[in-house]
């Protein structure tokens, strides 16, 4: 059985992306087969296409795509939680630019209530990175304070909700009131307007000289300035590195305050997804579900292309470095009706049966 997919024919420019027919993945015992409705396009996909991912060889006809949403149409015998027909979204190990994708059952989330299934395609990556930044790298605790710069984008917005849920005092900073408009419904405790170089002095006033425990920042040019408002045993997490990548640091300050600096690349998987998904679903997914309306208005802005337009999506992201999220939709995916789902399920089951029981 064949399906349509976008493959990387060879490392290079957008012309190396090609829509073609390939075989439907054969699932392993602990995997499910998802009929893809939409797939998130990440900058990692662009770097992978160019053959620039360290330690990763871009094989000919490799299918990119690290996150998707869709409907389960088949599952392996070891999968007990998920059922055929479930609407889900998932972190992938590649393969998302296709009509169907196989994924380990431990890397799947249920689609949150009140989220359209297309919107759900970009949730797994955002949730994964927000959890890493706040809980794993920064180790934010109840009663801590956290400063989030507006440039951290959707990951920062989700981090606001997570930090509030953890019982932290949340500050959001931007260089204009206009940029803060979409952040204010998220419910941070204090909103600060001003040049990034001036924010640390305002933070010292707000914390009565104690400093802030965690900072999520998107630029390193003023990193040494931000260190001036850090508390003891604090952390800075750099997200979405923008601007001049060079930074001057006063190392004795880091040592004296026991500050640690972590760098989170939203497009690289520094920790195995399956090990994080359980924690994200338990702690962050209920927040996403409860704040669905607010989050959809604030952070789920994206540009949409059909699967056949993958090259145009990559071209757009290369031309607009700080663009919003980008999504590829599968033809008829958004209008996937129950009858179509059943047809896909039956076709998948018949193919799966024949593969498992064919004669040697």
KOLVO-176210 format. One record per residue (C-alpha): residue in three letters; x, y, z. Coordinates in steps of 0.001 Angstrom, whole numbers, padded with zeros to 6 digits. Layout:
<sites>
  rest       c1       c2       c3
   ala        X        Y        Z
...
</sites>
This chain:
<sites>
  rest       c1       c2       c3
   unk   000000   000000   000000
   unk   001294   003460  -000885
   unk   000767   006982   000404
   unk   001836   010510  -000493
   unk   004783   011986   001375
   unk   007303   014795   001036
   unk   010855   013459   000989
   unk   014311   015026   001077
   unk   015879   013712  -002126
   unk   019341   015010  -001191
   unk   020790   017626   001186
   unk   020293   021101  -000243
   unk   017780   023866  -000926
   unk   013991   023791  -001010
   unk   014110   022123  -004429
   unk   015356   018970  -002715
   unk   011857   018510  -001225
   unk   009681   016340  -003448
   unk   006115   015044  -003147
   unk   006029   011390  -004146
   unk   004502   007997  -003416
   unk   006157   005795  -000799
   unk   005145   002708   001150
   unk   002911   003019   004211
   unk   004946   002408   007402
   unk   004639  -001056   008938
   unk   004107  -000540   012659
   unk   006088  -002276   015392
   unk   004311  -003985   018318
   unk   004590  -000850   020496
   unk   003607   001650   017789
   unk   000441   003103   016303
   unk  -000290   004260   012776
   unk  -001672   007794   012559
   unk  -003669   009157   009644
   unk  -002095   012621   009590
   unk  -004337   015691   009551
   unk  -001634   018335   010047
   unk   002103   018452   010727
   unk   004126   021215   012360
   unk   007065   022603   010380
   unk   010084   023310   012586
   unk   013385   025016   011849
   unk   015043   021697   012560
   unk   013387   020457   009345
   unk   015135   023229   007391
   unk   018542   022471   008904
   unk   017998   018746   008342
   unk   017084   019360   004712
   unk   020354   021270   004273
   unk   022314   018359   005740
   unk   023602   020477   008631
   unk   022374   018521   011659
   unk   025457   017334   013592
   unk   025650   013567   013800
   unk   022673   013045   011480
   unk   023125   011752   007975
   unk   020275   012923   005741
   unk   019554   009783   003769
   unk   018026   010009   000331
   unk   014226   010048   000466
   unk   014091   010759   004194
   unk   010672   012064   005349
   unk   010982   015015   007796
   unk   008410   016126   010379
   unk   008735   016106   014189
   unk   005148   016712   015351
   unk   001685   016053   013986
   unk  -001992   015620   014756
   unk  -004343   013028   013354
   unk  -006402   009890   013944
   unk  -005142   006446   014981
   unk  -006015   003916   012282
   unk  -003962   000926   013438
   unk  -001991  -000163   016504
   unk   000486  -002834   017507
   unk  -000435  -005710   019838
   unk   001502  -004191   022771
   unk  -000451  -000919   022673
   unk  -003196  -000953   025308
   unk  -003998   002669   026105
   unk  -004783   003992   022642
   unk  -007699   002864   020514
   unk  -008343   002978   016788
   unk  -010287   006165   016023
   unk  -008652   008255   018800
   unk  -007772   011833   017817
   unk  -004204   012448   018954
   unk  -001118   014584   018510
   unk   002418   013286   018774
   unk   006135   013958   018982
   unk   007751   012152   016074
   unk   011205   010860   015227
   unk   010639   012068   011665
   unk   008127   010972   009051
   unk   005434   013601   009668
   unk   005353   015062   006131
   unk   003133   012206   004972
   unk  -000432   010936   004851
   unk   000360   008373   007548
   unk   003091   008014   010157
   unk   004123   005321   012634
   unk   004971   006518   016149
   unk   005814   004924   019495
   unk   002748   004822   021745
   unk   004700   006604   024486
   unk   005114   009744   022372
   unk   001395   010441   021920
   unk  -000926   012964   023573
   unk  -004725   013065   023417
   unk  -005970   016124   021550
   unk  -006980   018634   024252
   unk  -010667   019400   024519
   unk  -011744   022584   022657
   unk  -008688   022546   020371
   unk  -009327   021983   016641
   unk  -007304   019014   015474
   unk  -005182   021161   013112
   unk  -004162   023440   016000
   unk  -003036   020378   017932
   unk  -000255   019709   015409
   unk   001965   022394   016968
   unk   001192   021648   020620
   unk   003565   018701   021251
   unk   006745   020632   020465
   unk   005653   023729   022386
   unk   004675   021697   025445
   unk   007856   019609   025318
   unk   010089   022704   025207
   unk   008148   024720   027800
   unk   008400   021792   030218
   unk   012136   021386   029560
   unk   012797   025096   030076
   unk   010788   025580   033274
   unk   010838   022209   035017
   unk   013953   020394   033818
   unk   016505   023129   033087
   unk   015385   025936   035430
   unk   013963   023588   038107
   unk   011357   026210   039062
   unk   009830   025655   042527
   unk   006756   026995   044334
   unk   007455   030491   045640
   unk   010197   031202   043084
   unk   010115   034222   040803
   unk   010545   033986   037038
   unk   011120   036663   034388
   unk   010061   035792   030834
   unk   011002   038024   027919
   unk   008399   038548   025213
   unk   010828   037340   022553
   unk   010531   033781   023895
   unk   007290   033577   021911
   unk   004848   030698   022217
   unk   007175   028674   024448
   unk   007338   031638   026823
   unk   003548   031995   026782
   unk   003082   028384   027774
   unk   005809   028838   030388
   unk   003708   031618   031993
   unk   000849   029184   032540
   unk   003155   026447   033821
   unk   004964   028798   036220
   unk   001663   030105   037631
   unk   000484   026544   038133
   unk   003691   025793   040039
   unk   003005   028697   042395
   unk   005722   031038   041124
   unk   005565   034819   040803
   unk   005676   035584   037082
   unk   007092   038689   035395
   unk   006831   039365   031654
   unk   008982   042019   029962
   unk   008751   043623   026514
   unk   010035   046803   024923
   unk   006543   048130   024137
   unk   002967   047991   025404
   unk   001871   046802   021973
   unk   003930   043610   022294
   unk   002482   042935   025736
   unk  -001137   042971   024525
   unk  -001263   039276   023617
   unk   000493   038355   026868
   unk  -001801   040131   029309
   unk  -004663   037588   029117
   unk  -002180   034900   030221
   unk  -002258   036135   033802
   unk   001326   037031   034745
   unk   001708   038895   038039
   unk   003717   041859   036719
   unk   004205   043259   033210
   unk   007281   045389   032568
   unk   007792   047703   029603
   unk   011252   048942   028742
   unk   014543   048330   027016
   unk   016055   044967   027953
   unk   019106   046722   029376
   unk   016853   048566   031853
   unk   014697   045616   032901
   unk   017148   044229   035513
   unk   017047   047424   037580
   unk   013224   047311   037544
   unk   013345   043660   038601
   unk   015511   044479   041610
   unk   012886   046997   042707
   unk   010053   044512   042185
   unk   011861   041815   044186
   unk   013012   044268   046890
   unk   016634   043581   046121
   unk   016379   039794   046363
   unk   016673   039184   042638
   unk   014820   036769   040386
   unk   015219   032978   040509
   unk   014733   032168   036824
   unk   014977   034131   033574
   unk   013844   032905   030156
   unk   015608   035052   027568
   unk   015832   035071   023779
   unk   018948   037230   023330
   unk   022407   037031   024856
   unk   023607   040555   024098
   unk   022441   041734   027546
   unk   023179   038502   029377
   unk   025668   040112   031758
   unk   023091   042818   032509
   unk   020472   040203   033361
   unk   022916   038575   035762
   unk   022714   041749   037842
   unk   019170   040896   038907
   unk   019669   037200   039623
   unk   019087   035639   043041
   unk   021343   033074   044679
   unk   021347   029625   043011
   unk   019346   030988   040074
   unk   019104   029981   036423
   unk   018975   031598   033000
   unk   017522   029563   030146
   unk   018256   030881   026655
   unk   015417   030163   024214
   unk   015151   030983   020515
   unk   018569   032626   020256
   unk   018131   035897   018354
   unk   020317   038850   017519
   unk   024070   038967   018140
   unk   025159   035528   019404
   unk   028199   037012   021172
   unk   027937   037699   024905
   unk   030317   039054   027529
   unk   030017   037407   030923
   unk   031574   038333   034235
   unk   032457   034848   035460
   unk   033072   035808   039127
   unk   029431   036962   039249
   unk   028280   033533   038053
   unk   030414   031844   040684
   unk   029445   034168   043541
   unk   025709   033764   042932
   unk   025929   030116   041864
   unk   024039   030980   038669
   unk   023657   028409   035942
   unk   023025   029064   032263
   unk   021233   026549   030043
   unk   020593   026771   026316
   unk   017386   025281   024915
   unk   017237   024773   021178
   unk   013491   024368   020476
   unk   014236   022451   017289
   unk   016618   019860   018736
   unk   015613   016937   020957
   unk   018151   017052   023786
   unk   016138   014573   025873
   unk   014318   011476   024643
   unk   010684   012512   023928
   unk   009120   009407   025459
   unk   010768   010156   028813
   unk   009256   013657   028885
   unk   005783   013002   027430
   unk   004455   011333   030581
   unk   005424   014309   032758
   unk   004095   016815   030225
   unk   000745   015045   029965
   unk   000412   014725   033729
   unk   001384   018275   034671
   unk   001110   020549   031619
   unk  -001668   019011   029511
   unk  -004398   019802   032097
   unk  -003246   023442   032041
   unk  -003458   023543   028248
   unk  -006953   022041   028366
   unk  -008162   024411   031100
   unk  -006774   027497   029334
   unk  -007748   026462   025803
   unk  -009558   029671   024811
   unk  -006870   031967   026193
   unk  -003982   030002   024699
   unk  -005586   029684   021275
   unk  -006040   033453   021065
   unk  -002554   034262   022334
   unk  -000140   031652   021025
   unk  -001669   029500   018306
   unk  -001059   031766   015348
   unk   000322   029880   012387
   unk   000675   029976   008620
   unk  -000874   027060   006770
   unk   000196   025233   003605
   unk  -000942   021991   002018
   unk   001470   019057   002027
   unk   002310   019706  -001625
   unk   003431   023208  -000612
   unk   006164   022046   001776
   unk   008858   023749  -000309
   unk   006950   027046  -000103
   unk   006626   026627   003666
   unk   010386   026132   003991
   unk   011032   029088   001686
   unk   008756   031310   003796
   unk   010485   030316   007033
   unk   013902   031046   005527
   unk   012758   034485   004347
   unk   011068   035396   007653
   unk   013399   034237   010473
   unk   011049   035284   013282
   unk   007846   034105   011615
   unk   004956   032445   013416
   unk   004579   028669   013495
   unk   003987   026948   010166
   unk   001715   023954   009534
   unk   001244   021572   006614
   unk  -002235   020119   006190
   unk  -003066   016880   004436
   unk  -005743   017200   001713
   unk  -009180   016406   003200
   unk  -007524   015993   006597
   unk  -009441   018794   008309
   unk  -012737   017406   007034
   unk  -011886   013800   007829
   unk  -015306   012283   008391
   unk  -016129   009106   010293
   unk  -016797   007202   007085
   unk  -013374   008168   005742
   unk  -011774   007197   009031
   unk  -013448   003791   008881
   unk  -012281   003298   005299
   unk  -008704   004086   006331
   unk  -008980   001796   009364
   unk  -010334  -001113   007319
   unk  -007711  -000616   004605
   unk  -004941  -000395   007213
   unk  -006194  -003460   009105
   unk  -006367  -005553   005943
   unk  -002862  -004507   004916
   unk  -001526  -005073   008434
   unk  -003165  -008518   008558
   unk  -001672  -009543   005229
   unk   001807  -008359   006267
   unk   001666  -010204   009581
   unk   000321  -013436   008117
   unk   002010  -013665   004740
   unk   003743  -016980   003974
   unk   007526  -017129   004287
</sites>
